[in-house]
Amino acid sequence: MLGASEASIKRLPPLSPASDMEDKHRLEVCHLLHISLEGLSGGVTTRGEMSRIWSLDLQWFTPEEAKEVVTVLIERAWLTESDGRISPSIGIDLSRPPLGWRPSRRRLLEIPVLSEPPTTPPARDSVTEAPEKPKPMPKISDPTPSRLPPDRAEGSIPGLIAMIADSSALANKEVMRRAQRKRRALGPVTLWMALALVAREQGVDMRDVASVIEADYA
């Protein structure tokens, strides 16, 4: 009887290490901050600006939810605040999320306190090829959010902006500015539709535009 119990215990799957859970949270934050901070001067911002980006520009959270997430990330050391400015903590390498990605408020609110990085990254060679400087992502807030419907394909917005910028001489910020101008002129038009109109004006192949938008629904 005891032998059978011991055998059943041996067949139990091993517990997942805590580091695996932290790695998942780290990836979530790295994706979140990559989209949020790209294009901002010095990669720093304020609580209010971060909340506006998440609630108005990207429409991920309500303003109250955005403020709550910012507070949690600061309190648990994923963001560092100094003199009213916030930035990613040391050891967090921002990474571009896959197309269609969007953050989970529940996971962000359950995120653990950030632990110290396990090792110091190795020194790079003295002579390295300079990486291509990414085009900055815009941070323009919608002046009339209450009149505009939420984007059902908001996950495609970063990809659309990058596609239009890469296919034209426009910077990412200018692409967003033109899209927002169309929204103000046309009325209740979603942001991805306004971006599609900008893409058409710039001669971007609309089949490529459609494939980016459709990928968000797949």
TORPA-4810 file (N, C-alpha, C, O; in nm, 3 decimals):
<nodes>
NODE_1_0.084_-0.120_0.000_0.000_0.000_0.000_0.087_0.124_0.000_0.061_0.220_-0.073_M
NODE_2_0.191_0.121_0.084_0.282_0.235_0.091_0.358_0.250_-0.039_0.384_0.361_-0.085_L
NODE_3_0.395_0.134_-0.098_0.468_0.139_-0.224_0.385_0.204_-0.333_0.438_0.282_-0.413_G
NODE_4_0.255_0.173_-0.337_0.168_0.233_-0.438_0.159_0.383_-0.419_0.159_0.459_-0.516_A
NODE_5_0.151_0.427_-0.292_0.145_0.571_-0.265_0.272_0.640_-0.310_0.268_0.749_-0.368_S
NODE_6_0.387_0.574_-0.282_0.513_0.633_-0.323_0.521_0.643_-0.474_0.574_0.740_-0.528_E
NODE_7_0.468_0.541_-0.543_0.472_0.543_-0.690_0.388_0.655_-0.744_0.426_0.722_-0.841_A
NODE_8_0.269_0.677_-0.682_0.181_0.783_-0.730_0.244_0.919_-0.708_0.227_1.010_-0.790_S
NODE_9_0.316_0.933_-0.596_0.383_1.060_-0.569_0.491_1.086_-0.673_0.509_1.200_-0.716_I
NODE_10_0.563_0.982_-0.712_0.669_0.998_-0.810_0.614_1.039_-0.946_0.683_1.104_-1.025_K
NODE_11_0.488_1.000_-0.973_0.430_1.032_-1.105_0.376_1.174_-1.111_0.337_1.219_-1.218_R
NODE_12_0.371_1.245_-0.998_0.320_1.380_-1.000_0.412_1.469_-1.082_0.534_1.456_-1.071_L
NODE_13_0.357_1.560_-1.166_0.442_1.649_-1.246_0.514_1.748_-1.156_0.460_1.790_-1.054_P
NODE_14_0.635_1.786_-1.193_0.710_1.882_-1.111_0.643_2.018_-1.112_0.581_2.057_-1.211_P
NODE_15_0.655_2.090_-1.002_0.599_2.223_-0.992_0.679_2.319_-1.081_0.801_2.308_-1.091_L
NODE_16_0.609_2.412_-1.144_0.677_2.511_-1.227_0.755_2.605_-1.137_0.702_2.654_-1.038_S
NODE_17_0.880_2.631_-1.171_0.958_2.723_-1.088_0.901_2.863_-1.093_0.838_2.902_-1.191_P
NODE_18_0.924_2.938_-0.984_0.872_3.074_-0.978_0.930_3.162_-1.087_0.867_3.258_-1.131_A
NODE_19_1.052_3.128_-1.131_1.117_3.209_-1.234_1.039_3.205_-1.365_1.038_3.303_-1.439_S
NODE_20_0.973_3.091_-1.395_0.895_3.081_-1.517_0.780_3.182_-1.515_0.752_3.248_-1.615_D
NODE_21_0.714_3.193_-1.399_0.605_3.288_-1.387_0.654_3.431_-1.401_0.589_3.513_-1.466_M
NODE_22_0.770_3.460_-1.342_0.824_3.595_-1.353_0.865_3.625_-1.497_0.850_3.738_-1.543_E
NODE_23_0.916_3.523_-1.569_0.952_3.544_-1.709_0.831_3.584_-1.791_0.840_3.669_-1.879_D
NODE_24_0.715_3.523_-1.763_0.594_3.557_-1.836_0.551_3.699_-1.805_0.510_3.774_-1.894_K
NODE_25_0.560_3.737_-1.677_0.526_3.873_-1.640_0.624_3.972_-1.702_0.585_4.079_-1.748_H
NODE_26_0.751_3.936_-1.703_0.853_4.023_-1.760_0.825_4.047_-1.909_0.838_4.159_-1.958_R
NODE_27_0.787_3.941_-1.980_0.757_3.955_-2.122_0.636_4.044_-2.143_0.633_4.126_-2.235_L
NODE_28_0.536_4.028_-2.057_0.416_4.112_-2.066_0.451_4.260_-2.051_0.403_4.344_-2.127_E
NODE_29_0.536_4.291_-1.952_0.574_4.430_-1.929_0.663_4.481_-2.041_0.650_4.596_-2.083_V
NODE_30_0.754_4.397_-2.090_0.843_4.440_-2.199_0.764_4.476_-2.324_0.795_4.574_-2.391_C
NODE_31_0.661_4.397_-2.357_0.575_4.429_-2.471_0.498_4.558_-2.446_0.489_4.644_-2.533_H
NODE_32_0.443_4.569_-2.326_0.361_4.686_-2.292_0.441_4.814_-2.302_0.396_4.911_-2.364_L
NODE_33_0.560_4.816_-2.242_0.639_4.937_-2.240_0.704_4.968_-2.374_0.731_5.084_-2.404_L
NODE_34_0.729_4.866_-2.455_0.785_4.891_-2.588_0.691_4.977_-2.670_0.732_5.077_-2.729_H
NODE_35_0.563_4.939_-2.674_0.465_5.016_-2.750_0.443_5.153_-2.686_0.426_5.252_-2.756_I
NODE_36_0.442_5.158_-2.554_0.406_5.281_-2.483_0.515_5.387_-2.487_0.485_5.506_-2.495_S
NODE_37_0.643_5.345_-2.483_0.753_5.439_-2.469_0.829_5.466_-2.598_0.906_5.561_-2.605_L
NODE_38_0.808_5.383_-2.700_0.881_5.404_-2.825_0.844_5.539_-2.884_0.727_5.570_-2.904_E
NODE_39_0.944_5.619_-2.912_0.921_5.750_-2.968_0.920_5.862_-2.867_0.927_5.979_-2.905_G
NODE_40_0.910_5.830_-2.739_0.913_5.932_-2.635_1.058_5.972_-2.608_1.147_5.887_-2.608_L
NODE_41_1.082_6.097_-2.585_1.216_6.148_-2.563_1.281_6.081_-2.442_1.230_6.089_-2.330_S
NODE_42_1.394_6.014_-2.466_1.466_5.949_-2.358_1.401_5.825_-2.304_1.452_5.766_-2.209_G
NODE_43_1.288_5.783_-2.361_1.218_5.665_-2.312_1.158_5.685_-2.175_1.138_5.588_-2.102_G
NODE_44_1.128_5.810_-2.138_1.067_5.840_-2.009_0.937_5.916_-2.032_0.916_5.974_-2.138_V
NODE_45_0.850_5.914_-1.931_0.721_5.980_-1.943_0.671_6.014_-1.803_0.747_6.005_-1.707_T
NODE_46_0.546_6.051_-1.791_0.485_6.079_-1.661_0.366_5.984_-1.640_0.322_5.918_-1.734_T
NODE_47_0.316_5.979_-1.520_0.199_5.895_-1.492_0.082_5.938_-1.581_0.015_5.853_-1.641_R
NODE_48_0.057_6.069_-1.589_-0.056_6.117_-1.666_-0.044_6.087_-1.814_-0.141_6.048_-1.878_G
NODE_49_0.076_6.106_-1.868_0.096_6.080_-2.010_0.081_5.932_-2.041_0.021_5.895_-2.142_E
NODE_50_0.136_5.847_-1.955_0.123_5.703_-1.976_-0.023_5.661_-1.973_-0.067_5.580_-2.055_M
NODE_51_-0.099_5.716_-1.879_-0.242_5.683_-1.871_-0.316_5.728_-1.996_-0.404_5.656_-2.045_S
NODE_52_-0.281_5.845_-2.049_-0.347_5.893_-2.171_-0.315_5.805_-2.290_-0.403_5.776_-2.371_R
NODE_53_-0.191_5.760_-2.301_-0.152_5.673_-2.412_-0.234_5.544_-2.409_-0.285_5.500_-2.512_I
NODE_54_-0.245_5.483_-2.290_-0.316_5.355_-2.278_-0.467_5.369_-2.296_-0.531_5.282_-2.353_W
NODE_55_-0.522_5.479_-2.247_-0.669_5.493_-2.250_-0.721_5.561_-2.375_-0.826_5.522_-2.427_S
NODE_56_-0.651_5.663_-2.427_-0.700_5.739_-2.541_-0.636_5.695_-2.672_-0.707_5.669_-2.769_L
NODE_57_-0.502_5.688_-2.676_-0.435_5.655_-2.801_-0.456_5.508_-2.840_-0.495_5.478_-2.952_D
NODE_58_-0.430_5.419_-2.746_-0.436_5.276_-2.775_-0.567_5.212_-2.731_-0.599_5.101_-2.775_L
NODE_59_-0.643_5.279_-2.645_-0.775_5.232_-2.603_-0.771_5.093_-2.540_-0.859_5.011_-2.563_Q
NODE_60_-0.667_5.070_-2.461_-0.654_4.942_-2.391_-0.733_4.940_-2.261_-0.796_4.840_-2.228_W
NODE_61_-0.731_5.051_-2.187_-0.796_5.058_-2.057_-0.879_5.186_-2.048_-0.865_5.276_-2.132_F
NODE_62_-0.963_5.193_-1.948_-1.027_5.320_-1.915_-0.921_5.407_-1.845_-0.819_5.354_-1.800_T
NODE_63_-0.943_5.538_-1.835_-0.843_5.622_-1.764_-0.818_5.575_-1.622_-0.704_5.580_-1.575_P
NODE_64_-0.922_5.531_-1.551_-0.904_5.485_-1.414_-0.822_5.356_-1.410_-0.734_5.341_-1.324_E
NODE_65_-0.850_5.263_-1.502_-0.774_5.138_-1.507_-0.628_5.164_-1.541_-0.538_5.101_-1.485_E
NODE_66_-0.604_5.257_-1.634_-0.466_5.290_-1.673_-0.387_5.345_-1.554_-0.272_5.307_-1.533_A
NODE_67_-0.449_5.433_-1.476_-0.382_5.488_-1.358_-0.350_5.377_-1.258_-0.244_5.378_-1.194_K
NODE_68_-0.442_5.281_-1.244_-0.421_5.171_-1.150_-0.303_5.084_-1.193_-0.222_5.044_-1.110_E
NODE_69_-0.295_5.055_-1.323_-0.185_4.972_-1.374_-0.052_5.044_-1.356_0.046_4.982_-1.315_V
NODE_70_-0.046_5.172_-1.387_0.077_5.249_-1.369_0.123_5.244_-1.224_0.241_5.223_-1.196_V
NODE_71_0.030_5.263_-1.131_0.063_5.262_-0.988_0.119_5.126_-0.946_0.218_5.120_-0.872_T
NODE_72_0.058_5.018_-0.993_0.105_4.883_-0.957_0.246_4.860_-1.010_0.331_4.807_-0.939_V
NODE_73_0.272_4.898_-1.135_0.405_4.875_-1.193_0.512_4.956_-1.120_0.626_4.910_-1.108_L
NODE_74_0.477_5.073_-1.070_0.573_5.153_-0.994_0.595_5.092_-0.855_0.708_5.077_-0.810_I
NODE_75_0.485_5.056_-0.789_0.496_5.001_-0.653_0.572_4.870_-0.651_0.637_4.838_-0.551_E
NODE_76_0.565_4.793_-0.759_0.631_4.662_-0.762_0.761_4.665_-0.841_0.813_4.561_-0.881_R
NODE_77_0.815_4.786_-0.862_0.953_4.807_-0.910_0.973_4.778_-1.057_1.088_4.773_-1.102_A
NODE_78_0.866_4.760_-1.135_0.883_4.741_-1.279_0.905_4.875_-1.350_0.966_4.881_-1.456_W
NODE_79_0.855_4.980_-1.290_0.880_5.117_-1.336_0.948_5.194_-1.224_0.919_5.173_-1.106_L
NODE_80_1.038_5.283_-1.260_1.107_5.367_-1.164_1.057_5.510_-1.178_1.048_5.562_-1.290_T
NODE_81_1.025_5.575_-1.067_0.976_5.712_-1.070_1.075_5.803_-0.999_1.118_5.776_-0.887_E
NODE_82_1.111_5.913_-1.067_1.203_6.009_-1.010_1.168_6.149_-1.061_1.161_6.171_-1.182_S
NODE_83_1.146_6.241_-0.968_1.112_6.380_-1.004_0.991_6.387_-1.097_0.987_6.469_-1.189_D
NODE_84_0.894_6.302_-1.073_0.772_6.305_-1.152_0.782_6.236_-1.286_0.685_6.238_-1.362_G
NODE_85_0.896_6.176_-1.319_0.916_6.105_-1.446_0.930_5.956_-1.419_0.992_5.917_-1.320_R
NODE_86_0.873_5.874_-1.506_0.882_5.729_-1.489_0.952_5.667_-1.610_0.941_5.716_-1.722_I
NODE_87_1.024_5.560_-1.584_1.098_5.488_-1.688_1.111_5.342_-1.648_1.091_5.310_-1.530_S
NODE_88_1.143_5.253_-1.743_1.159_5.110_-1.709_1.274_5.090_-1.610_1.375_5.160_-1.617_P
NODE_89_1.258_4.995_-1.521_1.364_4.965_-1.425_1.482_4.899_-1.495_1.469_4.844_-1.604_S
NODE_90_1.597_4.905_-1.431_1.719_4.845_-1.487_1.698_4.694_-1.503_1.644_4.628_-1.415_I
NODE_91_1.741_4.642_-1.616_1.730_4.498_-1.642_1.610_4.461_-1.726_1.596_4.345_-1.765_G
NODE_92_1.523_4.556_-1.757_1.407_4.529_-1.841_1.439_4.570_-1.985_1.453_4.689_-2.014_I
NODE_93_1.450_4.473_-2.073_1.477_4.499_-2.214_1.345_4.498_-2.289_1.279_4.394_-2.299_D
NODE_94_1.306_4.612_-2.342_1.179_4.622_-2.413_1.183_4.541_-2.542_1.285_4.538_-2.611_L
NODE_95_1.073_4.475_-2.573_1.067_4.391_-2.694_0.936_4.415_-2.766_0.831_4.432_-2.704_S
NODE_96_0.944_4.417_-2.899_0.825_4.441_-2.980_0.730_4.322_-2.971_0.772_4.208_-2.990_R
NODE_97_0.602_4.346_-2.943_0.506_4.235_-2.932_0.464_4.185_-3.069_0.482_4.255_-3.168_P
NODE_98_0.409_4.066_-3.076_0.358_4.014_-3.204_0.234_4.091_-3.248_0.169_4.157_-3.167_P
NODE_99_0.203_4.083_-3.375_0.087_4.153_-3.430_-0.041_4.104_-3.361_-0.062_3.984_-3.345_L
NODE_100_-0.124_4.199_-3.321_-0.250_4.165_-3.255_-0.240_4.153_-3.104_-0.341_4.131_-3.037_G
NODE_101_-0.119_4.168_-3.049_-0.103_4.156_-2.903_-0.170_4.272_-2.833_-0.172_4.384_-2.884_W
NODE_102_-0.226_4.246_-2.717_-0.276_4.352_-2.629_-0.258_4.307_-2.485_-0.264_4.188_-2.457_R
NODE_103_-0.236_4.401_-2.393_-0.207_4.363_-2.254_-0.330_4.311_-2.181_-0.444_4.341_-2.217_P
NODE_104_-0.302_4.233_-2.078_-0.408_4.183_-1.990_-0.403_4.261_-1.860_-0.304_4.254_-1.786_S
NODE_105_-0.508_4.336_-1.831_-0.511_4.414_-1.708_-0.503_4.322_-1.586_-0.436_4.356_-1.488_R
NODE_106_-0.569_4.207_-1.590_-0.567_4.115_-1.476_-0.425_4.068_-1.447_-0.381_4.068_-1.332_R
NODE_107_-0.351_4.027_-1.552_-0.214_3.980_-1.531_-0.125_4.093_-1.479_-0.038_4.070_-1.394_R
NODE_108_-0.146_4.214_-1.529_-0.063_4.325_-1.485_-0.089_4.360_-1.339_0.004_4.395_-1.266_L
NODE_109_-0.213_4.350_-1.295_-0.244_4.381_-1.157_-0.195_4.271_-1.062_-0.175_4.297_-0.943_L
NODE_110_-0.176_4.149_-1.114_-0.127_4.038_-1.032_0.024_4.021_-1.040_0.079_3.925_-0.986_E
NODE_111_0.091_4.113_-1.106_0.235_4.098_-1.131_0.312_4.102_-0.998_0.279_4.182_-0.911_I
NODE_112_0.414_4.016_-0.982_0.490_4.016_-0.856_0.592_4.130_-0.853_0.614_4.199_-0.953_P
NODE_113_0.653_4.148_-0.737_0.760_4.247_-0.725_0.878_4.202_-0.809_0.916_4.085_-0.805_V
NODE_114_0.935_4.294_-0.885_1.048_4.260_-0.972_1.170_4.224_-0.889_1.208_4.296_-0.797_L
NODE_115_1.231_4.111_-0.922_1.353_4.071_-0.854_1.472_4.127_-0.929_1.461_4.171_-1.043_S
NODE_116_1.586_4.124_-0.863_1.708_4.174_-0.926_1.747_4.083_-1.042_1.726_3.962_-1.033_E
NODE_117_1.803_4.139_-1.149_1.849_4.055_-1.260_1.955_3.956_-1.212_2.042_3.993_-1.134_P
NODE_118_1.948_3.829_-1.258_2.037_3.726_-1.205_2.184_3.749_-1.235_2.267_3.721_-1.149_P
NODE_119_2.217_3.798_-1.351_2.357_3.815_-1.389_2.374_3.946_-1.462_2.278_4.005_-1.511_T
NODE_120_2.497_3.990_-1.468_2.529_4.110_-1.543_2.552_4.072_-1.688_2.627_3.979_-1.714_T
NODE_121_2.490_4.139_-1.784_2.508_4.102_-1.925_2.652_4.119_-1.967_2.719_4.211_-1.921_P
NODE_122_2.702_4.030_-2.054_2.842_4.037_-2.098_2.869_4.165_-2.175_2.781_4.220_-2.241_P
NODE_123_2.994_4.211_-2.164_3.033_4.333_-2.235_3.036_4.307_-2.385_3.077_4.200_-2.429_A
NODE_124_2.992_4.405_-2.461_2.991_4.391_-2.606_3.129_4.422_-2.663_3.212_4.486_-2.598_R
NODE_125_3.152_4.377_-2.784_3.277_4.407_-2.852_3.289_4.556_-2.873_3.189_4.627_-2.886_D
NODE_126_3.412_4.604_-2.875_3.435_4.748_-2.890_3.388_4.800_-3.025_3.347_4.915_-3.036_S
NODE_127_3.393_4.715_-3.128_3.351_4.757_-3.261_3.228_4.675_-3.299_3.237_4.554_-3.320_V
NODE_128_3.116_4.740_-3.307_2.993_4.673_-3.346_2.920_4.758_-3.448_2.938_4.879_-3.456_T
NODE_129_2.839_4.692_-3.526_2.762_4.763_-3.627_2.647_4.836_-3.560_2.573_4.778_-3.481_E
NODE_130_2.633_4.964_-3.591_2.527_5.045_-3.531_2.392_4.993_-3.576_2.368_4.980_-3.696_A
NODE_131_2.301_4.963_-3.482_2.169_4.913_-3.522_2.088_5.022_-3.590_2.108_5.141_-3.566_P
NODE_132_1.996_4.979_-3.673_1.909_5.074_-3.741_1.818_5.141_-3.639_1.753_5.074_-3.559_E
NODE_133_1.814_5.273_-3.642_1.733_5.348_-3.547_1.587_5.333_-3.583_1.547_5.368_-3.694_K
NODE_134_1.504_5.281_-3.490_1.362_5.263_-3.522_1.291_5.396_-3.532_1.328_5.493_-3.466_P
NODE_135_1.190_5.399_-3.616_1.109_5.519_-3.626_1.023_5.532_-3.501_0.965_5.434_-3.455_K
NODE_136_1.015_5.653_-3.446_0.940_5.671_-3.321_0.792_5.649_-3.340_0.734_5.688_-3.441_P
NODE_137_0.730_5.585_-3.239_0.586_5.569_-3.241_0.521_5.695_-3.189_0.573_5.757_-3.096_M
NODE_138_0.409_5.735_-3.245_0.346_5.860_-3.204_0.281_5.849_-3.068_0.251_5.739_-3.020_P
NODE_139_0.259_5.963_-3.005_0.194_5.968_-2.875_0.086_6.077_-2.875_0.071_6.150_-2.777_K
NODE_140_0.012_6.087_-2.983_-0.088_6.191_-2.996_-0.217_6.145_-2.931_-0.265_6.036_-2.961_I
NODE_141_-0.273_6.225_-2.844_-0.398_6.192_-2.778_-0.514_6.242_-2.861_-0.504_6.347_-2.925_S
NODE_142_-0.623_6.169_-2.860_-0.742_6.205_-2.936_-0.814_6.319_-2.866_-0.851_6.305_-2.749_D
NODE_143_-0.834_6.433_-2.934_-0.896_6.548_-2.867_-1.042_6.529_-2.836_-1.096_6.599_-2.749_P
NODE_144_-1.112_6.435_-2.905_-1.255_6.415_-2.880_-1.286_6.267_-2.867_-1.359_6.213_-2.951_T
NODE_145_-1.234_6.200_-2.765_-1.251_6.055_-2.755_-1.394_6.012_-2.733_-1.432_5.901_-2.772_P
NODE_146_-1.476_6.097_-2.673_-1.612_6.056_-2.641_-1.698_6.041_-2.765_-1.800_5.973_-2.760_S
NODE_147_-1.660_6.103_-2.877_-1.740_6.097_-2.998_-1.696_5.985_-3.092_-1.760_5.961_-3.195_R
NODE_148_-1.588_5.919_-3.058_-1.531_5.822_-3.149_-1.551_5.681_-3.095_-1.529_5.657_-2.977_L
NODE_149_-1.593_5.586_-3.181_-1.614_5.448_-3.134_-1.481_5.380_-3.108_-1.381_5.417_-3.168_P
NODE_150_-1.478_5.280_-3.020_-1.354_5.207_-2.997_-1.316_5.125_-3.119_-1.403_5.080_-3.194_P
NODE_151_-1.188_5.105_-3.138_-1.139_5.027_-3.252_-1.151_4.879_-3.222_-1.095_4.831_-3.124_D
NODE_152_-1.223_4.806_-3.306_-1.233_4.661_-3.291_-1.103_4.594_-3.332_-1.073_4.483_-3.289_R
NODE_153_-1.025_4.663_-3.415_-0.898_4.606_-3.463_-0.781_4.686_-3.410_-0.685_4.711_-3.482_A
NODE_154_-0.788_4.726_-3.282_-0.682_4.810_-3.228_-0.548_4.739_-3.228_-0.444_4.804_-3.229_E
NODE_155_-0.549_4.605_-3.226_-0.423_4.533_-3.229_-0.345_4.551_-3.357_-0.224_4.530_-3.359_G
NODE_156_-0.414_4.591_-3.466_-0.347_4.610_-3.595_-0.288_4.749_-3.609_-0.214_4.775_-3.705_S
NODE_157_-0.318_4.841_-3.516_-0.279_4.980_-3.532_-0.127_4.997_-3.538_-0.079_5.065_-3.628_I
NODE_158_-0.047_4.939_-3.445_0.099_4.956_-3.456_0.154_4.904_-3.588_0.242_4.966_-3.647_P
NODE_159_0.102_4.790_-3.636_0.147_4.736_-3.763_0.112_4.825_-3.881_0.191_4.840_-3.974_G
NODE_160_-0.009_4.883_-3.877_-0.050_4.974_-3.984_0.038_5.099_-3.988_0.081_5.142_-4.094_L
NODE_161_0.065_5.155_-3.871_0.150_5.275_-3.865_0.289_5.244_-3.922_0.342_5.322_-4.001_I
NODE_162_0.346_5.132_-3.880_0.480_5.095_-3.929_0.479_5.071_-4.079_0.572_5.112_-4.148_A
NODE_163_0.374_5.006_-4.132_0.367_4.979_-4.275_0.360_5.108_-4.356_0.431_5.123_-4.455_M
NODE_164_0.275_5.201_-4.313_0.260_5.327_-4.386_0.390_5.406_-4.382_0.432_5.463_-4.483_I
NODE_165_0.454_5.410_-4.263_0.579_5.485_-4.251_0.689_5.423_-4.337_0.766_5.495_-4.400_A
NODE_166_0.697_5.290_-4.340_0.800_5.222_-4.419_0.777_5.238_-4.569_0.872_5.234_-4.647_D
NODE_167_0.651_5.255_-4.610_0.618_5.264_-4.753_0.612_5.407_-4.804_0.587_5.430_-4.922_S
NODE_168_0.636_5.502_-4.717_0.628_5.643_-4.756_0.742_5.719_-4.690_0.826_5.661_-4.621_S
NODE_169_0.744_5.848_-4.714_0.848_5.932_-4.653_0.799_5.994_-4.522_0.862_6.085_-4.470_A
NODE_170_0.689_5.944_-4.470_0.630_6.001_-4.349_0.687_5.935_-4.224_0.715_5.815_-4.223_L
NODE_171_0.704_6.015_-4.120_0.742_5.961_-3.989_0.618_5.902_-3.923_0.505_5.935_-3.961_A
NODE_172_0.638_5.815_-3.826_0.525_5.753_-3.757_0.431_5.856_-3.695_0.309_5.842_-3.700_N
NODE_173_0.490_5.960_-3.637_0.408_6.063_-3.573_0.322_6.137_-3.675_0.208_6.172_-3.647_K
NODE_174_0.378_6.160_-3.794_0.302_6.229_-3.899_0.189_6.141_-3.951_0.081_6.190_-3.983_E
NODE_175_0.215_6.009_-3.958_0.110_5.915_-3.999_-0.008_5.923_-3.903_-0.123_5.931_-3.945_V
NODE_176_0.022_5.920_-3.773_-0.085_5.928_-3.674_-0.156_6.064_-3.680_-0.278_6.070_-3.666_M
NODE_177_-0.080_6.172_-3.699_-0.142_6.305_-3.705_-0.242_6.314_-3.819_-0.350_6.369_-3.803_R
NODE_178_-0.206_6.259_-3.935_-0.297_6.262_-4.049_-0.420_6.175_-4.024_-0.532_6.211_-4.064_R
NODE_179_-0.399_6.062_-3.960_-0.513_5.975_-3.930_-0.609_6.043_-3.833_-0.731_6.036_-3.851_A
NODE_180_-0.556_6.108_-3.731_-0.642_6.177_-3.634_-0.716_6.294_-3.701_-0.830_6.324_-3.667_Q
NODE_181_-0.650_6.359_-3.795_-0.715_6.468_-3.866_-0.833_6.417_-3.947_-0.937_6.483_-3.956_R
NODE_182_-0.818_6.300_-4.007_-0.929_6.240_-4.082_-1.043_6.203_-3.989_-1.160_6.217_-4.026_K
NODE_183_-1.012_6.156_-3.871_-1.118_6.120_-3.775_-1.199_6.244_-3.736_-1.322_6.239_-3.725_R
NODE_184_-1.127_6.353_-3.715_-1.197_6.476_-3.679_-1.283_6.527_-3.794_-1.391_6.584_-3.772_R
NODE_185_-1.236_6.506_-3.916_-1.310_6.556_-4.032_-1.429_6.467_-4.067_-1.534_6.516_-4.109_A
NODE_186_-1.413_6.335_-4.051_-1.517_6.241_-4.095_-1.617_6.206_-3.987_-1.725_6.156_-4.017_L
NODE_187_-1.583_6.232_-3.861_-1.676_6.199_-3.753_-1.643_6.066_-3.689_-1.526_6.039_-3.662_G
NODE_188_-1.745_5.981_-3.662_-1.723_5.854_-3.590_-1.657_5.749_-3.678_-1.722_5.656_-3.726_P
NODE_189_-1.526_5.764_-3.698_-1.448_5.669_-3.778_-1.342_5.609_-3.688_-1.275_5.681_-3.614_V
NODE_190_-1.325_5.478_-3.694_-1.225_5.412_-3.610_-1.085_5.449_-3.657_-1.066_5.489_-3.772_T
NODE_191_-0.988_5.435_-3.567_-0.852_5.475_-3.599_-0.792_5.389_-3.708_-0.721_5.441_-3.795_L
NODE_192_-0.819_5.258_-3.706_-0.760_5.175_-3.811_-0.817_5.209_-3.949_-0.746_5.197_-4.049_W
NODE_193_-0.946_5.251_-3.955_-1.003_5.293_-4.083_-0.938_5.422_-4.132_-0.909_5.436_-4.251_M
NODE_194_-0.915_5.517_-4.039_-0.848_5.641_-4.076_-0.706_5.613_-4.125_-0.660_5.675_-4.221_A
NODE_195_-0.637_5.519_-4.059_-0.502_5.482_-4.105_-0.506_5.418_-4.243_-0.416_5.441_-4.324_L
NODE_196_-0.610_5.340_-4.270_-0.623_5.280_-4.403_-0.641_5.387_-4.510_-0.589_5.374_-4.621_A
NODE_197_-0.714_5.494_-4.477_-0.731_5.604_-4.572_-0.600_5.676_-4.597_-0.570_5.716_-4.709_L
NODE_198_-0.521_5.693_-4.491_-0.389_5.754_-4.508_-0.301_5.665_-4.596_-0.229_5.714_-4.682_V
NODE_199_-0.307_5.534_-4.573_-0.229_5.441_-4.653_-0.266_5.451_-4.801_-0.178_5.448_-4.888_A
NODE_200_-0.395_5.463_-4.830_-0.439_5.474_-4.969_-0.385_5.602_-5.032_-0.343_5.601_-5.148_R
NODE_201_-0.386_5.711_-4.957_-0.332_5.838_-5.009_-0.183_5.827_-5.041_-0.135_5.890_-5.135_E
NODE_202_-0.112_5.746_-4.964_0.031_5.732_-4.982_0.068_5.624_-5.084_0.186_5.597_-5.106_Q
NODE_203_-0.032_5.564_-5.146_-0.006_5.464_-5.249_0.032_5.328_-5.197_0.089_5.247_-5.271_G
NODE_204_0.002_5.300_-5.070_0.031_5.168_-5.015_-0.067_5.066_-5.074_-0.186_5.096_-5.089_V
NODE_205_-0.018_4.948_-5.106_-0.103_4.842_-5.159_-0.211_4.807_-5.056_-0.179_4.763_-4.946_D
NODE_206_-0.337_4.827_-5.092_-0.445_4.806_-4.998_-0.463_4.659_-4.962_-0.522_4.627_-4.859_M
NODE_207_-0.412_4.570_-5.046_-0.418_4.428_-5.009_-0.328_4.400_-4.889_-0.360_4.317_-4.804_R
NODE_208_-0.213_4.470_-4.883_-0.125_4.456_-4.767_-0.191_4.515_-4.643_-0.180_4.460_-4.533_D
NODE_209_-0.259_4.627_-4.660_-0.330_4.689_-4.548_-0.438_4.594_-4.495_-0.450_4.574_-4.374_V
NODE_210_-0.514_4.535_-4.587_-0.621_4.444_-4.546_-0.565_4.322_-4.474_-0.626_4.272_-4.379_A
NODE_211_-0.449_4.273_-4.519_-0.392_4.155_-4.455_-0.349_4.185_-4.311_-0.360_4.099_-4.224_S
NODE_212_-0.300_4.307_-4.287_-0.261_4.345_-4.151_-0.384_4.353_-4.060_-0.382_4.306_-3.947_V
NODE_213_-0.491_4.413_-4.113_-0.613_4.427_-4.033_-0.679_4.292_-4.008_-0.723_4.263_-3.897_I
NODE_214_-0.684_4.208_-4.112_-0.748_4.077_-4.098_-0.672_3.986_-4.004_-0.731_3.901_-3.937_E
NODE_215_-0.540_4.005_-3.998_-0.460_3.921_-3.909_-0.499_3.940_-3.764_-0.481_3.849_-3.683_A
NODE_216_-0.553_4.057_-3.730_-0.594_4.084_-3.592_-0.716_4.003_-3.553_-0.737_3.976_-3.435_D
NODE_217_-0.797_3.962_-3.653_-0.919_3.885_-3.623_-0.894_3.735_-3.628_-0.980_3.655_-3.590_Y
NODE_218_-0.774_3.696_-3.677_-0.746_3.552_-3.693_-0.729_3.485_-3.557_-0.704_3.365_-3.550_A
</nodes>
